[in-house]
Amino acid sequence: MNLSSPESGSGAAVRSRRTRGRVVAVTGAASGVGEALVTRLAARPDVGKVVAIDDRRGDVTGVTWRILDVRDPALAGRLGKVDTVVHLTIDAATDAFRDDGRGERNVRGTQTVLTAAAAAGVRRVVLATSAMVYGALPDNPVPLPEDAPLRALPDGSFVSDLLEIERLAAQAPRTHPGLSVTVLRPATVVGPGIDSLLTRHFEAPRLLVVRDSQPRWQFCHVDDLLSALELAALEQVTGVVTVGCDGWMEQSEVEQVSGMRRIELPASLAFGTAERLHRLGVLPAPATDLQYVVHPWVVPSTRLRAAGWRPTYDNATALGVLLEQVSGHHAVGARRVGRRDAAVGAAGAAVAVVGTAALVRRARKKRLG
């Protein structure tokens, strides 16, 4: 899809005049998705200026750098004449536990960005959360509509941060009249630099399957997320926007493509063990995160498609990218370990069931010591 394609007719001319000279600021611009987005925006003829914001200077040239922490109220003074802010300074902290301050950084950072944008007269803020906020439940329709209620549990995990960010996004236009907020909710993101609890599910020696469950797998390649963020930055999509590959994969298809074997467990054993290991400090994620590899949370990309967006990756190809990315890594319940520990103890993302006695003893010894 060529987002810069010329249009014909007087309506296109009006849109061209309106977008010429657009100023877009991006937080988290020194690395990852933020760095990739400022690079793409800086190359667009319909973007007059890109303001790159981070607590360190990145390598992208042709943009204006503003070096500060997004939690600093001084941010408002760095957003003068900015039309749109794309906020991507979100700490996913795969190995973090709830007392590491991650939640405070994520929520306070988002709150400061929204307040600073309103104070500086910015028209729109774009936030990226996750389709995980819908919750993974056995009665979820497949796919979920974009306006479906958010039924994820605020359990102190990263999902709790996302739910609070969603609350701030919904509240901001009421608190700050004149400010609009667009929220992108991608499916499981894969690609260069992406490391999450869900990608680590594929670092286990076997794929965990909870008995009698019907998981549906949907991915979103980071390149497709970037093209969606571009559309949002240019105000070609607004409101709540879901992003993902078309359709989904059944568990059997995932196993066939990946060549990985399954380990099937009763729900009580899987969730119970996950919760015990989380309490002992072995696993960073609570048992509720296991829902996301058990129950469906597929999204349709309805608003993006209406704007002309199409994904460049299908689910099987995106899964192939993920498998290449995690090759050589080994995880016990989303916690990376050595190959030997993984071979005797990993059962999948958010739970380690088989051979975890050594890890449990180690955690207990550490607490007592």
N, C-alpha and C positions, 0 to 999 in steps of 0.2 A: 504493500500500500504506500503510495507517495502522498505524504501529508502536505506537500508543497505544490501540488498540481494546480495550475491556473484554472480558474472558472470563467465562464462566459456570462454575459448579461449584466444589467445594471446592479442587481443584487450583489453579484460577486465584486463589483467595483466598490460598493459601499463597504462590504466586509473587508476588502483590501485596505481601504483608507482607514478603517477602524483599527485594524491589527498592525498597520505599519508603525514601527517604533515602539511596539509593546515591550515593556520592561518586566522581566521575570526573575524573581529571586528564588534560589534553591538552597535549603539547609542540608547539612550533611554532604557538602559538595566535594570534600577532599578524597572520598573513597566510595567504593561500592556503587549502588544504584544512583546515588546523588552525583557522583563523578561522571557516570555514564550519561546522566540526563543533562548536566550542564554542557557536556561536550556536544550532544545532539542539538540542544537549543541554540548554542553559539553558532552552529553551522546553518541555521535556518534564516532565510532572507526576510521572513515576516516577524522576526524577533529583533528589536533594535538594540537591546542590552540585556545581558545576563549578569546578575549579582550572585556570586558564589559565597555562601556563608558556612563557616566551620570554625572550630577552635584551633585549627592549623591551616596553613596555606597548602593547597594541592598543586598538582602539576598541570592542570588545564590552563591553556593560554587563551587570550581573546575574551576574557571575562573580567569583571571587577570583583576583587576579593575583599571580603569583610571578615576579619578574624576576631571572633568572640564566641563565647558559649551562648547557645540559644536560650538558656535560662536567665541570662543577664537582661534586666529591663532596658539597658542601653540599646537593645536591639531596635527599639522603635525609631531611634535616631539614624539607623542605618538602612531604613526602608523608604526613605523619601523618594517620591516619584515612581515607586514600584506598583505595577498593576496587579500582579499575581505572585503569591508566595507558595512554593511547593515545599512542604515540610517533610524531610526524609531523615531527620536525626532521631531515629528510633533504635534503642538498644534492645536487641533480641536476646542477647546474653544466654546462649544455649546451655552453658554449664552453670548458670547462676542459680542460687537459692534465694528465697523470698526476702532474706535480710540483707542483701547486698546493695540496696538502694536503687536497683534498676527501676522499680516502679515509680519512685519519686522523680528520677531523671526523665523518664518518658512522659509522665503526666505533667510535671511542672514545665518541662520544655514545650509541650504542646500548648499549655495554657498561656505561657509567655508569648509564644509566636502569635496566637490568636489575638491577645491583648495588644501586642506591639503593632500588628498589622492594622487593627482598627484605629489605633492612635495615629498611625502614619497615613491614614486615608487609603490603604490598600483595598481594592475592590473584592478580591477573592483569595481564599486560602485553599490549597489542595492538600489533603491528608491521605496517607496510605495506611490502612489497617490490615485486615484479613477477612476472608469469608468465614474464618473460624468463629467470628462473633455471632453467627447464626446458631452456633451450637451443632454438635453432631449427635443426632437422636434417631432412634429406629423408625419414628413416624414422620421424619422429614420427607416432604415431597421431593422427587428427583426430576428436574432440578428445582431448587428453591427460587421463588420470585425475588427480585431485588428488594421489594418492600416487605419481605417476610419479617416477622418479629425477631429480635435478637434474644436467643434462648440459651446462650452459653452461660456457664456458671462462673461467677466472680470468686475464684478459689485461691487467689493469691499468686497465681501463675502469670505468665506473659499475657494470656488471654484476658486476665483482669485488667492489665494496663490498656489493652485495646478497647475493652468495654468502656473504661473511663474516658479514653480519648474520643470514642464515639459519642459519649454523653456531652463532652465539651463541644464537639462539632455541632450537635443538635441545638445546644444552648446558645452558641456564639451569635447567630443572626438575631436572636431575640435580645441578647445583652448589648450587641453592637449593631444597631440598625445601619444598613448600608454595606455590611460585610456579608458576603456569600461564602459558603463552604461546600466544597466538593470532596466526597470521600470515596476512595477506590478500595474495593475489597477483593483482592486476588485469591485464587485457589492456591494450593501448595506450590510455592515458587521454587523453581529449579534453575540452575545455570551457574556461570562463573561467579565465585565469591559468595554463593548462598549456602548457609549452614544453619539448619533449623532442627527442632525436635523431630519434625516429620521427615526431613531428608535423612536423618540418622537412623530412622526405622530401617532403611535399606543398607545400613552398615552392620546389621546383625547377621549371624550365619544362617538364620532361618527367619521367615516372615511369620509373625504372630497372627493367628486367627482365633477369634473367640467363637466358641461353638454356637451354632444356630444364628450367627450374625450374617449380615449381607453388606459388607463394605463396598463402597464405590470410590474409585480413585480418579481424581481429576488434578491436572497439573497446570501451571502457568509458567512458561519460560520467561526469564527476566527480560528478554528482548521484546516480548509482547507486552509485558508490564510497562516497559519504557515507552512504547508507542502509545499506550493508553494514557500514561502520565503526560505525554506531549499534548494529546488532545485536550486533556483537562486543563493544562497550563494555558492553552489557547482558547479556553472557554467553549470548545466544541462539544463537550459533554459536561453536564452539571448534575448536582444532587448526589444520590448514592449510585455508584457504578461498580458492577461486579466484573471480574476479569478472569478468564480461564480458557483452556483449550475446549474445543467443541466436544460435547458429550462426556463420557466417562469410561473407565475400564472396570470390569468385574475382577474379583480377586483371582479367578482362574486365569484371566488374561494377563494380569500382572505377573503371576507365577510363570506363565509360559514365556513372556517376553524377557523376564529377568533371569530365568533359569534357576530361581531360588526355590527351595522347598519350604513348606509351611510347618509350623508347630501349632497344633490345635489344642486349646485349653478351655475348660468351663469358665464362664464369666466370673463366678465367685472366686476361683483360684487366681485368675489373671488380675482382676481388680484388687483383690485382697492382698496379694503379694506386692503389687505395685505400691499400694498405700503403706504397707509395713516398711518397704525399702525406702520410700520417700521419708517417712518419719525417722528412720535411722540415719538419714543423710547419705544413703547410697545413690539414690536417684534424684536429679534436680527437679523433675516434673512430678506434680501430684497425680494420683490415679485417674482423676477426671480427664487428663490430657490423653489417656488411652482411648477415650471415646472417638477421637479423630482418626484412628486406624481401624475402628470397629463399625461405626455407623456412617451413613452418607451425609455429605454437606456440599453437594454439587451446585454450581451456579451457572447462569445462562448467558452473561454478557449482553443483555438485551439493549441497553442504552448505547453501548459502544457500537454494536452492529448497526443501530439506527443512524449512527454518525458516520458509517462507512468503514469502521474498523473491522479487520479480520485477523484472527491469529495466524501466525506463520508456522506454528508448531502444532502437531496433533499430540494426543496423550502418549501414544506409544513412542514417538520420537523424543518427546520431553523426558519420558522415563529412561530412554536410552542415554540421554545426556546426563541424567542424575546418576545412573549406574557407573558411567565413566568417571564422574566427579567423585564418587565415594570409594572408588577402587583403592584398596590399600589401607582404608580406615576400618576400625573395628569398634563397635559400640555395645555397651551393656545398658539397655534401657535409656538410650540417648546420651549416655556418659561414655566418652571415648576411653578405651583401655587397650592394653597390649593384645596381640593376636591370641596368645595362649588363654588369657582370661576370657576373651570373647568366645573362643571355641568351647570352653567348658561352662560358660555362664550366661550368654546372651540369648534372649528369647524375642527381642524386638523392641520397638520404640515404646518408651514409658513403662516397660516392665521387664524384669529379669526373673525367670522362674526356675530354670534348670541349673543346678549347680551353683547357687548363690551363697552357700553357707560360708565360704571363705570371705566374701565381701561383707556379709553380715557380721562375722566375727571381727573383721578389721574395723568396721564402723563402731561396734560396741567398745572395742579396745581403745579406739581413739577418744570416744566420749569419756570413758573411765580414766584415761590417762591425762 
